[in-house]
Amino acid sequence: MRMGKKKQPTYRVVAADSRKARNGRFIEVVGFYDPRQDPSIVDIENERAVHWLQHGAQPSERVKKLLQISGAWETFSGEAFVSPEPSVKKKEEVAEEVAEEVAEEVAEEVAEEVAEEVAEEVVEEVAEEVVEEVVEEVVEEVVEEVVEEVVEEVVEEEEENQ
């Protein structure tokens, strides 16, 4: 049976008549479960739980799991409960993973910076080459025009002198 405030559940493990409403009247409180604690608190009176199981009580999946954790289910059925070991990574594995992630991030950042610098250098070099070419073309054109004008003036002076 759920208890507690909104978003702060605690549960009573109860023996109840199946003909009653889910949250209705119950026969006896057999235990308590608080999933919000770390580790979760499972407080079940094993003698009373076994008594009700022997008298035909049918636990829900979750209550069966709680009974296994408390040891009442083993007493009732003889099935030993082996709790699954949480997968705990070694500090070295975690450190390696973190180091790899950091190395990848740094490599990406360095690659981006190098690419930007190379792009800037290429743009500068190309801009310098283009400017030089344009200057050369303009100088050639200006020199040609000046030479043509000088030649015309010299030709005109010679014609006047003759």
N, C-alpha and C positions, 0 to 999 in steps of 0.2 A: 504494500500500500504506500503510495507516494505521500510524502509530507514535505514540509519546508516552504520557504518563500519562493516567489517567482525567480526562476533561473538559479535557485539554490536548493536542489532536491536532496532529500534524505528519504530513506525507505524503511518501513517496518516489514519484517518477514512474518507473515501471519498464517495461522491455520484457519481456513474459512470454509463455510458450506458452499458447495458449487451452485446451489440453487439461489443463493443470495447475490445481490449486485456486486460488481467488481470492487467498488469502493464502499460497499455496504458493511453490514454487521459481520464481525469475525469472531471466531471462537477463542483464540488465544494468540498473543504476541509471542513469536518464537525467537525473534532476533531483530537486529538493526543493521543497516548498511548505509554508509556515507561515502559516495563515490568522489566527492570533491576534495577529500583529504589526500595527502600524498605521503605514504601509500594509502589506498582506500581502507576504510575501517569496516570490518566484517565481524559483528559480534552476535553469534548465534548460540542459543542454549542447545547443545548437541543432544542431550537426553530427551528434551521435549520434541526436538525435530525428529529424532529416530522414532519416538513414541507415535507421532502422527503419521510418519511414513509407514510404520508397521500396521497402523489402523486404516490404511488405504489412501492416504493423502497423495495427490498427484502434483508434484512441483512443476512450475513453469520452467522453461529452459534457463532463464536467468537465475531463478531461485535454486535450481539444481546446481548451477555453477557455483553459487555462494555456498551451498551445502558441501560441495566438493572441496572448496577452499577451506572451510571450517573443519572438515574431517567427518561431519555427520553422515555424509553419503557413503564414505568408506565403511563406517560402522554399520550402516544399514545394509549395503549391498556387497561389501567385501571388495569392491573395485578400488584399487589405489589410484589416487589422483596425482599426476605428475604435472606440476605447473610449468608452462612453457617459459623457457629462459628468455628474457628480453634480449634482443640483439644489441650488444654493447660493443661498439667499435673501440679498438685500441687507440690510445692517444697517438701512436705513430701513424696509423691509417688516417685518422682525422687530420693530423698535421700534414701528411702528404697530400691529401685532397685539397686542403686549404692552400698549400704551397703551389699546387698545380693551377688552381683557380687564379691565384694572385699572379703567377707567372704568365698565364694566358692574357689576363687583363693588361698587365704591364707591356707584354709583347704587342698587343693590339694598339695601345696608346703610343708606343714608340714607333710602330709602323705608320700610324696616322701622321705623327709629327714629321717623320722622315719624308713621307710622301708629300706633305705640305711644303717642306723646305725645298725638296727637289723640284716641285712644281714652280715655286717662286723663282728658283735659280734659272730654270728653263725659260720661264716667261721673261726674266730680265735679259738673258742672253739673246733670245729671239728678238726682243725689243731693241737691243743694242744693234744687232745685225741689220734689222729693218731700217733703223735710223741711219746707220752708216750707208746703206744702199741708197736710201732716199737722198741723203746729203750728196753722195757721189753723182747721182743722176742730175740733181739740181745744179751742182757745180759745173758739170759737163755742159748742160743746157745754157747756163749763164755764160760760160767761157765761149761757147759756139756763137751765141748772140753778140757778145762783145767783139769777138774776132770778125764776125760778119760786118758789124757796124764800123769797125776800124778799117776794114778792107774797103768798104763803101766810101768812107771819108777819104781814104788815100786815093782811090780811083777818081773821086770827084775833084780832088786837089790837082791831080795830074792832068785831068781834062781841062781844068781851068788854066793851068800853067801852059798849056800848049797853045 
